[in-house]
């Protein structure tokens, strides 16, 4: 009785000198996980728009699910921050002097700044904090930081309802200029999403960025006129160079805060805005939005690896 030994068949090997790239292309083969072209990437992202909105809504709902007050914290958190800033800066440091409607002025600045701050902080962990999802499913990774920004936008809209009540309680009348808040929010969302995409790529490779970011954001906040009027403060320092005032007013966070104050508070006049403010807002949104998207896309195939 003979015993037959079964060995697996040998795979055909390409002869020496064969152009493997051309051979793969001829048979419709491509690199697994290769980065798509930019137009393809945009189409893939648009095709998953329902996932982005559903994911952001689910994250927002789950954010305070363990708290007894639940979603009320979406409004209480920025309100409590505004109360602390009012006590420290408005009363103890006297930044409220010379600023009409200081409480609406302060609350508007805190709410708008919180939108930018929270979007960027969430962006730093968008990839590194969701490695299980990134490694398990194939989808455009930009969907994660964008969905986190959309989550923060939804939270801001809840806060804006409280802001409207505050404005009315302090005698700020409803005006047609309130409609300007919509394009300002759209431009700010584009800016926040772009910066979030940048820090998401950086945080994916260097998770320590998430530990450094709170210090950078706190410094940025103090330079953005959240708790004080930049034009009013700089008018007291006549020895300060003019370029410093222009630099502070051109700061993107200050631009979006000032636009929202101009839209909602009738005592905040156009003379307090930097020159060409809408062009500045659109320019920052385009630079951060488009630049951040391309910067993130260039490392698409590296996320979740290593």
BAFI-3210 file (N, C-alpha, C; in Angstrom, 3 decimals, decimal comma, padded with zeros to 6 digits):
// residues 306
n [1|2|3|4|5|6|7|8|9|10|11|12|13|14|15|16|17|18|19|20|21|22|23|24|25|26|27|28|29|30|31|32|33|34|35|36|37|38|39|40|41|42|43|44|45|46|47|48|49|50|51|52|53|54|55|56|57|58|59|60|61|62|63|64|65|66|67|68|69|70|71|72|73|74|75|76|77|78|79|80|81|82|83|84|85|86|87|88|89|90|91|92|93|94|95|96|97|98|99|100|101|102|103|104|105|106|107|108|109|110|111|112|113|114|115|116|117|118|119|120|121|122|123|124|125|126|127|128|129|130|131|132|133|134|135|136|137|138|139|140|141|142|143|144|145|146|147|148|149|150|151|152|153|154|155|156|157|158|159|160|161|162|163|164|165|166|167|168|169|170|171|172|173|174|175|176|177|178|179|180|181|182|183|184|185|186|187|188|189|190|191|192|193|194|195|196|197|198|199|200|201|202|203|204|205|206|207|208|209|210|211|212|213|214|215|216|217|218|219|220|221|222|223|224|225|226|227|228|229|230|231|232|233|234|235|236|237|238|239|240|241|242|243|244|245|246|247|248|249|250|251|252|253|254|255|256|257|258|259|260|261|262|263|264|265|266|267|268|269|270|271|272|273|274|275|276|277|278|279|280|281|282|283|284|285|286|287|288|289|290|291|292|293|294|295|296|297|298|299|300|301|302|303|304|305|306]
n.u [000,871|000,680|001,548|000,243|001,590|000,343|000,937|000,679|-000,259|002,152|002,371|002,140|004,972|006,074|008,124|011,603|012,270|009,734|007,249|005,759|003,872|002,514|001,492|-000,257|-002,072|-003,166|-004,693|-006,564|-005,845|-005,162|-003,437|-003,993|-005,928|-004,991|-004,531|-007,235|-007,858|-008,178|-010,724|-012,201|-012,118|-013,595|-016,094|-016,570|-016,736|-019,001|-020,899|-021,162|-022,465|-024,774|-023,992|-022,147|-023,729|-025,473|-023,657|-022,546|-024,804|-025,420|-023,143|-023,437|-025,809|-025,028|-023,145|-023,816|-025,198|-024,911|-025,256|-027,416|-028,875|-028,726|-029,095|-029,332|-026,952|-025,665|-026,336|-025,912|-023,135|-021,570|-022,823|-022,132|-019,384|-019,340|-020,359|-018,295|-016,195|-017,331|-017,371|-014,602|-013,266|-015,086|-015,938|-013,821|-011,482|-012,395|-013,005|-015,429|-016,014|-016,804|-017,795|-020,725|-023,746|-022,506|-022,864|-024,412|-022,440|-020,235|-021,275|-021,920|-019,333|-018,138|-019,727|-019,313|-016,521|-016,252|-017,306|-015,305|-013,083|-013,916|-014,333|-011,744|-010,375|-011,776|-011,085|-008,351|-008,345|-009,775|-008,952|-006,964|-008,423|-010,366|-009,503|-010,318|-012,652|-011,583|-009,789|-011,442|-013,400|-013,858|-013,730|-013,895|-011,529|-011,711|-014,291|-014,584|-013,282|-014,829|-017,427|-017,260|-016,933|-019,404|-020,992|-020,289|-021,275|-024,018|-024,339|-023,726|-025,932|-027,967|-027,060|-027,326|-030,021|-030,370|-028,807|-030,327|-032,468|-031,062|-030,203|-032,664|-033,560|-031,777|-032,498|-031,817|-032,914|-034,825|-033,605|-033,161|-030,549|-029,800|-029,961|-027,522|-026,007|-026,160|-024,584|-022,142|-021,807|-021,629|-019,219|-017,488|-017,783|-016,616|-013,989|-013,354|-013,637|-011,571|-009,244|-009,549|-009,178|-006,490|-005,243|-006,171|-004,774|-002,192|-002,508|-003,017|-000,566|001,069|000,093|000,501|-000,081|-002,665|-002,416|-000,987|-002,584|-004,698|-003,273|-002,326|-004,761|-005,847|-004,120|-004,636|-007,305|-007,128|-006,082|-008,077|-010,176|-012,362|-013,325|-013,119|-013,128|-011,265|-010,673|-011,360|-009,609|-007,103|-007,231|-006,662|-003,997|-001,980|000,642|001,115|002,091|000,606|000,376|000,057|-002,531|-003,943|-003,162|-004,253|-006,989|-007,319|-007,052|-008,388|-010,280|-011,128|-012,258|-014,569|-015,966|-016,405|-017,999|-020,317|-021,116|-021,597|-023,759|-025,757|-025,898|-027,028|-025,647|-023,055|-021,035|-020,262|-017,858|-016,230|-015,330|-012,774|-011,143|-012,628|-013,962|-015,684|-014,445|-012,091|-013,107|-014,144|-011,793|-010,164|-011,781|-011,696|-008,937|-008,265|-010,236|-010,055|-007,256|-006,744|-008,276|-007,006|-004,460|-005,047|-006,072|-003,811|-002,492|-004,106|-003,937|-002,382|-003,652|-004,532|-002,697|000,313]
n.v [-001,179|002,047|005,330|008,413|011,563|014,693|017,788|021,339|023,177|024,975|028,441|030,514|032,233|035,501|036,042|037,028|040,512|041,341|043,876|044,613|046,460|047,192|044,696|044,226|046,320|045,558|043,385|044,476|044,935|046,513|048,454|047,477|049,464|051,813|055,326|057,190|059,268|062,852|063,931|061,479|060,880|062,959|062,354|059,853|060,657|062,309|060,411|059,143|060,890|060,610|058,835|060,463|062,531|060,994|059,753|061,959|062,970|060,805|060,723|063,165|062,767|060,724|061,956|063,203|061,199|059,787|061,618|063,151|065,419|065,253|066,207|068,854|069,870|070,657|073,287|074,366|074,114|075,975|078,292|078,346|078,627|081,188|082,634|082,365|083,676|086,212|086,960|086,964|088,473|090,516|091,705|091,551|092,240|094,302|094,508|094,985|097,658|100,384|098,838|098,382|096,523|094,270|091,660|090,160|090,529|089,142|086,506|085,776|085,762|083,686|081,439|081,240|080,952|078,539|076,732|076,639|075,833|073,320|071,844|071,634|070,329|067,899|067,035|066,398|063,872|062,393|060,366|058,841|058,182|056,512|054,090|051,428|051,525|052,682|050,716|048,571|049,108|050,206|053,392|056,882|058,553|061,185|061,600|061,286|063,487|065,560|064,838|065,134|067,894|068,653|067,666|069,453|071,779|071,279|071,262|073,912|075,157|074,461|075,961|078,501|078,974|079,494|081,781|083,606|084,037|085,312|087,638|088,902|089,265|091,170|093,371|093,556|094,108|092,137|091,843|092,409|091,954|089,710|087,583|087,502|085,889|083,316|082,969|083,582|081,479|079,325|079,872|079,786|077,105|075,818|076,701|075,621|072,873|072,485|073,067|071,083|068,788|069,056|068,850|066,334|064,625|065,144|064,308|061,616|060,517|061,483|061,144|062,703|065,285|065,845|066,325|068,656|070,487|071,801|073,877|075,446|076,253|077,712|079,890|080,983|081,709|083,858|085,752|086,394|088,074|087,153|087,651|090,374|093,589|093,943|096,239|098,245|097,785|098,079|100,722|102,041|101,654|103,495|103,477|101,089|099,228|099,729|097,531|095,424|095,657|095,271|092,654|091,213|091,663|090,432|087,825|084,630|083,424|085,659|087,116|085,625|085,678|088,445|088,918|087,506|088,903|091,407|090,723|090,028|091,826|094,991|097,211|096,753|098,011|098,544|099,897|098,703|096,458|094,694|095,932|094,943|092,608|090,456|089,414|088,583|086,586|084,756|084,163|082,930|080,694|079,396|078,954|077,357|075,345|074,134|073,765|072,236|069,968|068,851|068,411|066,461|064,404|063,592|061,820|059,662|056,819|056,001|056,055|054,389|052,411|050,692]
n.w [000,000|-000,936|000,123|-000,554|-000,890|-000,411|-001,619|-001,443|-004,346|-006,252|-006,467|-009,316|-010,314|-011,108|-013,928|-013,883|-014,173|-014,794|-014,983|-012,161|-011,237|-013,571|-014,221|-012,052|-012,452|-014,888|-014,194|-012,533|-009,872|-006,725|-004,212|-000,897|001,238|000,154|-000,381|-001,610|-004,531|-004,265|-005,239|-005,253|-002,568|-001,430|-002,525|-001,319|001,319|001,248|000,617|003,005|004,666|006,191|008,147|009,479|010,592|012,194|013,923|015,267|016,591|018,242|019,884|021,164|022,603|024,299|025,844|028,312|029,534|031,899|033,892|036,312|035,662|032,975|029,600|030,226|031,080|028,807|028,419|030,945|031,470|029,743|030,714|033,444|033,166|032,045|034,222|036,095|034,744|034,641|037,316|037,942|035,885|035,133|037,569|039,606|038,134|036,624|033,851|032,756|032,755|030,731|028,722|027,201|027,917|029,175|030,223|028,206|026,228|027,320|027,695|025,068|023,933|025,445|024,752|021,955|021,831|023,263|021,455|019,443|021,013|022,122|019,794|018,721|020,810|020,835|018,315|018,534|019,646|017,888|016,091|017,516|019,787|018,863|017,804|017,617|016,046|013,744|012,859|012,437|010,517|007,135|006,025|005,132|007,001|007,756|008,429|011,154|012,756|011,615|012,338|015,097|015,282|014,279|016,309|018,378|017,268|017,330|020,093|020,635|019,466|021,233|023,410|022,353|022,496|025,211|025,273|023,790|025,543|027,623|026,319|025,816|028,443|029,368|027,992|025,303|022,091|019,722|016,465|012,914|012,311|013,662|011,962|010,740|012,261|011,300|008,769|009,999|011,821|010,050|008,711|010,904|011,654|009,431|009,734|012,308|011,770|009,915|011,446|013,361|011,814|011,231|013,810|014,427|012,707|013,678|016,347|015,944|015,342|017,365|020,382|022,661|022,043|022,798|025,509|025,594|024,292|025,897|027,237|025,135|024,021|026,137|026,274|023,770|024,127|025,954|024,314|022,605|023,220|024,708|027,297|027,444|025,772|022,938|021,404|023,228|025,385|024,123|023,391|025,711|026,019|024,702|023,953|022,810|019,928|016,684|015,050|016,787|017,807|015,415|014,864|017,020|016,573|014,128|014,739|014,328|016,123|017,589|015,512|014,761|017,162|017,459|015,201|015,885|018,161|016,989|015,402|017,254|019,448|019,947|020,892|020,239|017,964|014,445|014,309|016,130|014,982|013,152|010,123|006,997|007,930|007,279|005,036|006,234|007,961|006,084|004,726|006,712|007,189|004,690|004,376|006,658|006,478|003,802|003,638|005,985|005,434|003,156|004,233|006,178|004,544|003,106|004,751|004,935|004,567|006,675|009,134|012,081|011,825|012,828]
ca.u [000,000|001,506|000,975|000,416|001,840|-000,293|001,567|-000,081|000,302|002,992|001,791|002,959|005,785|006,364|009,514|012,434|012,151|008,339|006,765|004,688|002,826|001,708|000,781|-001,374|-003,066|-003,836|-005,654|-007,479|-005,433|-004,707|-002,874|-005,015|-005,882|-004,317|-005,244|-007,928|-007,617|-008,939|-012,146|-012,806|-012,236|-014,730|-017,321|-016,758|-017,163|-020,380|-021,752|-021,334|-022,951|-025,771|-023,223|-021,530|-024,755|-025,971|-022,592|-022,430|-025,979|-025,293|-022,129|-023,994|-026,798|-024,347|-022,161|-024,271|-026,194|-024,736|-025,552|-028,827|-029,511|-028,717|-028,746|-029,345|-025,565|-025,239|-026,525|-025,354|-021,669|-021,081|-023,356|-021,303|-018,103|-019,565|-020,524|-016,963|-015,457|-017,931|-016,907|-013,165|-012,849|-016,012|-016,003|-012,532|-010,502|-013,008|-013,048|-016,771|-016,112|-016,696|-018,377|-022,168|-024,327|-021,355|-023,247|-024,577|-021,136|-019,409|-021,871|-021,735|-017,937|-017,876|-020,383|-018,658|-015,194|-016,394|-017,506|-013,988|-012,250|-014,371|-014,117|-010,320|-010,033|-012,326|-010,333|-007,059|-008,541|-010,726|-008,385|-006,309|-009,419|-011,336|-008,712|-011,098|-013,525|-010,745|-009,189|-012,459|-014,246|-013,253|-014,498|-012,998|-011,243|-012,099|-015,648|-014,548|-013,165|-015,948|-018,596|-017,072|-017,241|-020,857|-021,515|-020,117|-022,201|-025,340|-024,339|-023,793|-027,298|-028,688|-026,624|-027,835|-031,379|-030,191|-028,268|-031,448|-033,173|-030,218|-030,260|-033,963|-033,643|-030,961|-033,033|-031,342|-034,097|-034,715|-033,323|-032,883|-029,122|-029,610|-029,803|-026,103|-025,386|-026,120|-023,332|-020,985|-021,656|-021,174|-017,786|-016,765|-017,777|-015,602|-012,682|-013,153|-013,446|-010,238|-008,239|-009,727|-008,546|-005,031|-004,815|-006,489|-003,620|-001,068|-002,799|-002,959|000,837|001,655|-001,027|000,807|-000,659|-003,889|-002,042|-000,469|-003,583|-005,391|-002,453|-002,333|-006,087|-006,046|-003,386|-005,382|-008,518|-006,812|-005,744|-009,203|-011,210|-013,552|-013,792|-012,906|-013,151|-009,902|-010,543|-011,429|-008,376|-005,958|-007,336|-006,052|-002,543|-001,620|002,024|001,184|002,200|-000,661|000,322|-000,398|-003,996|-004,405|-002,931|-005,244|-008,314|-007,349|-007,077|-009,642|-011,264|-011,683|-013,087|-015,885|-016,639|-016,864|-019,113|-021,519|-021,530|-022,148|-025,056|-026,762|-025,931|-027,167|-024,671|-021,740|-021,120|-019,315|-016,561|-015,433|-014,896|-011,583|-011,471|-012,882|-014,120|-016,286|-013,391|-011,209|-013,786|-014,189|-010,426|-009,755|-012,563|-011,181|-007,566|-008,270|-011,091|-009,461|-005,900|-006,817|-008,813|-005,951|-003,409|-005,521|-006,224|-002,510|-002,030|-005,287|-003,629|-001,571|-004,417|-004,857|-001,601|001,470]
ca.v [000,000|003,246|006,530|009,585|012,816|015,802|019,079|022,414|023,579|026,162|029,577|030,959|033,393|036,331|035,911|038,197|041,634|041,698|045,106|044,158|047,482|047,061|043,428|044,412|047,193|044,826|042,467|045,215|044,855|047,776|048,324|047,481|050,635|052,932|056,602|057,540|060,627|063,832|063,908|060,232|060,985|063,846|061,606|058,849|061,361|062,746|059,220|058,751|062,052|060,180|058,292|061,578|063,196|060,055|059,549|063,166|063,036|059,761|061,153|064,256|062,190|059,903|062,742|063,445|060,174|059,308|062,706|063,219|066,496|064,867|067,168|070,223|070,300|071,295|074,723|074,782|074,184|077,299|079,342|078,384|079,231|082,629|083,203|082,434|084,743|087,490|087,272|087,240|089,544|091,637|092,355|091,694|092,907|095,507|094,600|095,374|099,115|100,902|097,882|098,285|095,166|093,400|090,254|089,545|090,567|088,062|085,196|085,494|085,394|082,374|080,394|081,097|080,391|077,137|075,969|076,411|075,073|071,930|071,184|071,316|069,310|066,624|066,641|065,798|062,460|061,807|059,120|058,056|057,716|055,621|053,152|050,218|051,813|052,945|049,469|047,559|049,488|051,013|054,601|058,051|058,874|062,572|061,603|061,349|064,860|066,387|064,509|065,740|069,324|068,762|067,477|070,699|072,754|070,984|071,712|075,375|075,572|074,404|077,099|079,732|079,182|080,179|083,102|084,456|084,417|086,288|088,892|089,530|089,675|092,363|094,471|093,594|093,823|091,282|092,681|091,672|091,609|088,379|086,626|087,424|084,832|082,064|082,841|083,581|080,119|078,459|080,127|079,282|075,641|075,428|076,931|074,638|071,551|072,434|072,956|069,765|067,813|069,188|068,280|064,902|063,940|065,255|063,478|060,200|060,094|061,889|061,322|063,706|066,563|066,048|066,856|070,007|071,359|072,719|075,048|076,282|076,840|078,718|081,078|081,533|082,325|085,152|086,701|086,452|088,998|086,457|088,294|091,818|094,183|094,193|097,644|099,088|097,600|098,629|102,185|102,538|101,502|104,273|103,205|099,787|099,391|099,541|096,197|094,487|095,723|094,629|091,214|090,664|091,713|089,491|086,483|084,030|083,249|086,984|087,516|084,965|086,200|089,805|088,839|087,077|090,027|092,418|090,258|089,835|092,889|096,250|098,193|096,417|098,684|098,155|100,539|097,823|095,328|094,966|096,205|093,794|091,489|089,296|088,824|087,874|085,372|083,808|083,734|081,943|079,465|078,728|078,499|076,241|074,258|073,436|073,333|071,147|068,762|068,267|067,927|065,217|063,402|063,111|060,735|058,795|055,394|055,691|056,079|053,089|051,456|050,846]
ca.w [000,000|-001,047|000,740|-001,434|-000,199|-001,139|-001,351|-002,080|-005,635|-006,225|-007,184|-010,434|-009,999|-012,272|-014,367|-013,579|-015,101|-015,045|-014,351|-011,281|-011,180|-014,789|-014,124|-011,122|-013,076|-015,954|-013,589|-011,662|-008,473|-006,139|-002,869|000,144|002,100|-000,493|-000,311|-002,855|-004,996|-003,497|-005,622|-004,774|-001,102|-001,158|-002,846|-000,272|002,530|001,038|000,655|004,405|005,415|007,170|009,276|010,207|011,408|013,208|014,902|016,095|017,458|019,257|020,840|021,960|023,520|025,309|026,574|029,684|029,840|033,271|034,824|036,679|034,906|031,568|028,561|030,765|031,217|027,570|028,606|032,239|031,452|029,313|031,590|034,648|032,771|031,899|035,563|036,703|034,073|035,029|038,674|037,973|034,987|035,150|038,873|040,284|037,288|036,083|032,391|032,333|032,662|029,371|027,769|027,421|027,811|029,387|030,411|026,875|025,570|027,871|027,436|023,637|023,731|026,045|023,967|020,648|022,071|023,667|020,221|018,843|021,947|022,228|018,502|018,571|021,788|020,363|017,131|018,880|019,985|016,938|015,564|018,570|020,748|018,207|017,001|017,352|014,900|012,574|012,380|012,130|009,389|006,080|005,740|005,136|008,397|008,016|008,978|012,619|013,263|011,164|013,153|016,418|015,128|014,149|017,666|019,116|016,694|017,893|021,479|020,603|019,156|022,515|024,217|021,764|023,011|026,497|024,984|023,372|026,778|028,324|025,567|026,039|029,848|029,563|027,196|023,915|021,267|018,539|015,296|011,676|012,288|014,248|010,862|010,389|013,058|010,521|007,993|010,904|012,346|008,955|008,516|012,069|011,582|008,445|010,363|013,375|011,172|009,328|012,511|013,974|010,934|011,405|015,091|014,412|012,110|014,608|017,506|015,576|015,380|018,648|021,319|023,679|021,619|023,575|026,815|025,399|023,690|026,816|027,530|023,931|023,867|027,181|025,835|022,631|024,654|026,557|023,250|021,671|023,655|025,194|028,531|027,385|024,442|022,470|020,997|024,426|026,150|023,393|023,373|026,944|025,910|023,514|023,589|022,129|018,465|015,960|014,468|017,808|017,798|014,184|014,989|017,950|015,963|013,006|015,314|013,841|017,195|017,872|014,369|014,831|018,365|017,160|014,258|016,598|018,993|016,101|014,922|018,303|020,464|019,203|021,370|019,686|016,676|013,408|014,546|016,978|014,170|012,342|008,710|006,117|008,862|006,619|004,197|007,164|008,413|004,964|004,433|007,720|006,979|003,492|004,626|007,603|006,005|002,659|003,978|006,954|004,784|002,314|005,138|006,779|003,483|002,664|005,635|005,122|004,649|007,856|010,370|012,646|011,610|013,708]
c.u [000,908|000,781|001,288|000,611|001,271|000,373|000,771|000,563|001,101|002,325|002,738|003,716|006,070|007,823|010,298|012,265|010,729|007,975|005,544|003,556|001,914|000,891|-000,433|-002,467|-003,839|-004,896|-006,569|-007,133|-004,942|-004,191|-003,993|-004,847|-005,192|-005,180|-005,937|-007,529|-008,520|-010,407|-012,873|-013,053|-013,426|-016,039|-017,605|-017,268|-018,613|-021,339|-022,022|-021,821|-023,973|-025,095|-022,647|-022,551|-025,267|-024,929|-022,465|-023,604|-025,900|-024,262|-022,651|-024,978|-026,119|-023,431|-022,538|-025,279|-026,095|-025,066|-027,050|-029,565|-029,473|-028,294|-028,806|-027,920|-025,030|-025,364|-025,858|-023,838|-021,157|-021,613|-022,527|-019,923|-018,236|-019,694|-019,168|-016,156|-016,007|-017,438|-015,446|-012,816|-013,772|-015,988|-014,621|-011,520|-011,077|-013,035|-014,434|-016,918|-015,879|-017,253|-019,871|-022,663|-023,247|-021,750|-023,556|-023,269|-020,284|-019,969|-021,730|-020,308|-017,612|-018,486|-019,667|-017,259|-015,280|-016,601|-016,167|-013,116|-012,638|-014,161|-012,667|-009,898|-010,552|-011,551|-009,013|-007,189|-009,458|-010,234|-007,828|-007,302|-010,450|-010,625|-009,481|-011,989|-012,710|-010,189|-010,223|-013,223|-013,463|-014,186|-013,528|-012,771|-011,611|-013,504|-015,636|-014,358|-014,306|-017,196|-018,485|-017,336|-018,742|-021,535|-021,426|-021,010|-023,612|-025,419|-024,405|-025,211|-028,194|-028,343|-027,177|-029,261|-031,316|-029,670|-029,374|-032,223|-032,383|-030,277|-031,569|-034,088|-032,849|-031,329|-032,494|-032,500|-033,805|-034,548|-033,036|-031,426|-028,852|-029,418|-028,347|-025,382|-025,256|-024,870|-022,086|-020,733|-021,163|-019,672|-016,978|-016,709|-016,717|-014,202|-012,389|-012,884|-012,053|-009,154|-008,337|-009,089|-007,025|-004,585|-005,166|-005,337|-002,424|-001,276|-002,757|-001,533|001,481|000,535|-000,769|000,275|-001,902|-003,588|-001,560|-001,562|-004,320|-004,594|-002,411|-003,680|-006,354|-005,325|-004,121|-006,636|-008,237|-006,459|-006,907|-010,334|-012,481|-014,159|-013,639|-012,980|-011,728|-009,715|-010,549|-010,143|-007,201|-006,017|-006,734|-004,529|-002,084|-000,187|002,184|001,269|000,886|-000,779|-000,165|-001,920|-004,555|-004,255|-003,966|-006,630|-008,439|-007,278|-008,405|-010,693|-011,926|-012,597|-014,485|-016,664|-017,209|-018,036|-020,409|-022,017|-022,162|-023,547|-026,123|-026,925|-025,965|-026,180|-023,252|-021,735|-020,044|-017,950|-015,647|-014,922|-013,623|-011,982|-011,659|-013,119|-014,723|-015,285|-012,401|-011,828|-013,827|-012,798|-009,910|-010,486|-012,030|-009,790|-007,545|-009,063|-010,457|-008,070|-005,892|-007,314|-007,737|-004,832|-003,800|-005,578|-004,877|-001,980|-003,131|-004,916|-002,843|-002,394|-004,787|-003,778|-000,473|001,142]
c.v [001,230|004,419|007,729|010,819|013,951|017,108|020,167|022,840|024,871|027,269|030,018|032,218|034,165|036,170|037,174|039,277|042,053|042,981|044,738|045,161|047,385|045,775|043,549|045,260|046,461|043,881|043,147|045,151|046,219|047,511|048,414|048,704|051,832|054,185|056,891|058,936|061,584|063,895|062,643|060,302|061,859|063,117|060,540|059,491|061,803|061,555|058,759|059,918|061,657|059,550|059,414|062,246|062,276|059,841|060,752|063,295|062,009|060,142|062,266|063,726|061,425|060,714|062,933|062,389|059,680|060,374|062,776|064,310|066,262|065,986|068,614|070,768|070,925|072,803|075,199|074,971|075,526|078,442|079,473|078,966|080,745|083,298|083,352|083,575|086,118|087,907|087,701|088,468|090,761|092,411|092,602|092,474|094,123|095,621|094,990|096,878|099,573|099,975|097,792|096,866|094,111|091,938|089,585|089,489|089,380|086,691|084,820|085,056|084,014|081,256|080,157|080,505|078,913|076,246|075,645|075,529|073,596|071,172|070,757|070,240|067,936|066,117|065,972|064,306|061,755|060,476|058,261|057,520|056,777|054,606|051,875|050,391|051,995|051,646|048,439|047,858|050,328|052,183|055,766|058,532|060,323|062,663|061,769|062,771|065,764|066,105|065,086|067,249|069,546|068,551|068,769|071,809|072,531|071,449|073,238|075,856|075,480|075,620|078,411|080,017|079,903|081,589|084,074|084,934|085,479|087,647|089,628|090,032|090,942|093,482|094,590|093,216|092,843|092,177|091,802|091,245|090,238|087,324|086,487|086,353|083,538|081,969|082,865|082,190|079,156|078,627|079,606|077,763|075,158|075,604|075,877|073,254|071,422|072,280|071,586|068,669|067,859|068,522|066,800|064,114|063,981|064,353|061,996|059,673|060,378|062,146|062,371|065,083|066,881|066,613|068,301|070,987|072,260|073,978|076,005|076,988|077,912|080,015|081,775|082,261|083,714|086,206|086,951|087,355|088,331|087,203|089,808|092,289|094,526|095,669|098,566|098,982|098,270|100,146|102,810|102,493|102,202|104,018|101,871|100,002|099,059|098,132|095,157|094,469|095,026|093,118|090,571|090,629|090,756|088,036|085,813|083,830|084,580|087,448|086,917|085,412|087,588|089,793|088,443|088,195|091,132|092,029|090,322|091,024|094,237|097,319|097,900|096,898|098,201|098,772|099,675|096,596|095,676|095,247|094,902|092,514|090,255|088,614|088,053|086,548|084,325|083,285|082,701|080,624|078,686|078,162|077,281|075,063|073,452|072,914|072,173|069,858|068,071|067,691|066,596|064,103|062,807|061,968|059,690|057,335|055,020|055,588|054,664|052,043|051,710|050,601]
c.w [000,000|-000,443|-000,145|-000,579|-001,041|-000,716|-002,058|-003,381|-005,503|-007,029|-008,277|-010,044|-011,279|-012,651|-014,041|-014,645|-015,394|-014,306|-013,507|-011,199|-012,393|-014,760|-013,207|-011,746|-014,152|-015,417|-012,567|-010,195|-007,990|-004,731|-001,838|001,046|001,493|-000,423|-001,628|-003,307|-004,217|-003,927|-005,157|-003,266|-000,720|-001,431|-001,797|001,018|002,417|001,115|002,080|005,278|006,474|008,389|010,124|011,118|012,514|014,307|015,831|017,057|018,573|020,309|021,743|022,994|024,649|026,214|028,040|030,128|031,282|034,315|035,099|035,912|033,406|030,640|029,031|030,895|029,930|027,652|029,890|032,191|030,935|030,160|032,866|034,340|032,658|033,264|036,256|036,082|034,451|036,416|038,667|037,139|035,074|036,441|039,477|039,451|036,570|034,580|031,876|032,172|031,224|028,317|028,044|027,206|028,060|029,549|029,079|026,093|026,011|027,509|025,963|023,360|024,268|025,202|022,643|020,811|022,447|022,460|019,569|019,732|021,979|020,926|018,349|019,563|021,359|019,154|017,458|019,174|018,987|016,379|016,686|019,590|020,165|017,315|016,689|016,141|013,628|011,996|011,950|010,847|008,393|005,762|005,716|006,563|008,750|008,589|010,497|013,139|012,831|011,997|014,552|016,369|014,998|015,498|018,472|018,567|017,229|019,343|021,555|020,333|020,397|023,369|023,672|022,208|024,364|026,280|024,577|024,595|027,540|027,628|025,848|027,480|030,120|028,599|025,795|022,995|020,141|017,320|014,089|011,603|012,900|013,161|010,429|011,192|012,247|009,644|008,877|011,459|011,269|008,733|009,695|012,068|010,595|009,017|011,423|012,806|010,572|010,373|013,190|013,131|011,070|012,703|015,185|013,802|013,055|015,822|017,210|015,653|016,734|019,636|022,399|023,310|022,447|024,963|026,714|024,977|024,678|027,136|026,339|023,767|024,917|026,813|024,701|023,129|025,204|025,506|022,302|022,119|024,111|026,374|028,516|025,936|024,021|022,125|022,216|025,242|025,442|023,312|024,632|026,889|024,625|023,058|022,861|020,621|017,772|015,395|015,485|017,886|016,569|014,257|015,891|017,322|014,790|013,460|014,946|014,920|017,528|016,751|014,476|016,071|018,084|016,186|014,958|017,516|018,150|015,627|016,010|019,244|019,764|019,660|020,887|018,232|015,711|013,588|015,410|016,233|013,419|010,895|007,924|006,910|008,188|005,689|005,059|007,596|007,315|004,630|005,417|007,513|005,779|003,736|005,536|007,062|004,885|002,995|004,952|006,344|003,945|003,176|005,770|005,740|003,076|003,533|005,833|005,332|005,901|009,132|010,817|012,466|012,593|015,165]
res [x|x|x|x|x|x|x|x|x|x|x|x|x|x|x|x|x|x|x|x|x|x|x|x|x|x|x|x|x|x|x|x|x|x|x|x|x|x|x|x|x|x|x|x|x|x|x|x|x|x|x|x|x|x|x|x|x|x|x|x|x|x|x|x|x|x|x|x|x|x|x|x|x|x|x|x|x|x|x|x|x|x|x|x|x|x|x|x|x|x|x|x|x|x|x|x|x|x|x|x|x|x|x|x|x|x|x|x|x|x|x|x|x|x|x|x|x|x|x|x|x|x|x|x|x|x|x|x|x|x|x|x|x|x|x|x|x|x|x|x|x|x|x|x|x|x|x|x|x|x|x|x|x|x|x|x|x|x|x|x|x|x|x|x|x|x|x|x|x|x|x|x|x|x|x|x|x|x|x|x|x|x|x|x|x|x|x|x|x|x|x|x|x|x|x|x|x|x|x|x|x|x|x|x|x|x|x|x|x|x|x|x|x|x|x|x|x|x|x|x|x|x|x|x|x|x|x|x|x|x|x|x|x|x|x|x|x|x|x|x|x|x|x|x|x|x|x|x|x|x|x|x|x|x|x|x|x|x|x|x|x|x|x|x|x|x|x|x|x|x|x|x|x|x|x|x|x|x|x|x|x|x|x|x|x|x|x|x|x|x|x|x|x|x|x|x|x|x|x|x|x|x|x|x|x|x]
***
